[in-house]
Amino acid sequence: MATILASVQQLVYVIVLCENIERMKAFYRKLSTFPVESESETTLSLRAGSLLLALRKRTRDYDGRDGGAQFTGVQLAFRVSRDDVEIGR
C-alpha cells in the first residue's frame, strides 16, 4: 500500500501563523541571517535555501483568527509531480 506522501519530492514552503506579527518578525530577524524574500504589514517571508519560510499574521477565518493556541500554527506545502495530482477526476 502506497503512502499518501510517497510522491512528495520536496518541502518548499512553511508558514508560521502568528498572533503578534511584529514580535515574530523581530525574533526571526534576530535569530536568522536568511535573506528577506518579501514583507508586508502582515507577513515576512525569508529564503532558507530552497525553502521559503513565511510568517503570517492570523487574518483569515481558516487561520483560526482570534482562536488562540488550539488552532494549528504551521502550514506546509510540498512539491509533487503534476502526474500525481488529481484535478477534477
N, C-alpha and C positions, 0 to 999 in steps of 0.2 A: 504494500500500500504506500503510495507516494504521499509525502507530507505536503501541506499547503505552502510551505516556504521553500520547497525544493527548487523552484525556478528563480529564486532571488539571486541576482548577480552582485548587488552592491547596496549598502545602506548609503543613501545620498543626501538625506535631509532630516534634520532633527529640529523640532520646535519645542521650546520650553515655554509653557504658558505661565504668565506672571500676574500677580495681583498688583505689585508695585514695580512698574517697568523701570523707573528711574533708578531705583535701588539696585535692580538686577543688572542694568546697563553698567553702572559704576562697578559692581562686583566683578562682572566678566571682563571689563576693560582692565581692571587691576590684576585679575587672575591670569589672563592670557595675552599673548602677543599676536593673536590671529588678526589678519587684516579685516577691516570693515568692508563688507560687500555692499550693504545698503543700510540706511537708517531713516526712521520716521519718528513721529511723536509716540507711536505705539509699538514700534519694532526696532530690533537691531539684529542684523544678520552678519555673521562672521564666517570667513572662509578658513576651514581647517583641512587643508589638503583637498581631497576630492569631496569632502563632506561640507555641507552648508549647515551651520549651527545658528538657529534663529531664536531670538527671544521675542515673545509677542504678548502684549497685554491682553487679558481676557476681555474681549469686547463682543464676542459673538455668542448667541444662545448655546450653540453646540460646544463652546469652550468651557461651559459651566460658569458663565459670568455670574458673579455675586454668589457662587455656590460654595466657595471655600475649599478646604482640603479634601473633601470627599470626592471631588472630581479629578480625573486624570490630569497630570501636569505636563505630560510629554506626548508628542505626536511624532511618529516615524514615517518616513517614505522610503520604499525600497525600489530599486530598479529591477525590472523583469523584462524578458524579451517580448516583443509585440505578439508573437505567436502564442504566448502563454496567457494572454488577456482575452477574456470572452466578452465581446461587445454585442449586445442585442441578440444573443443566441437563446 
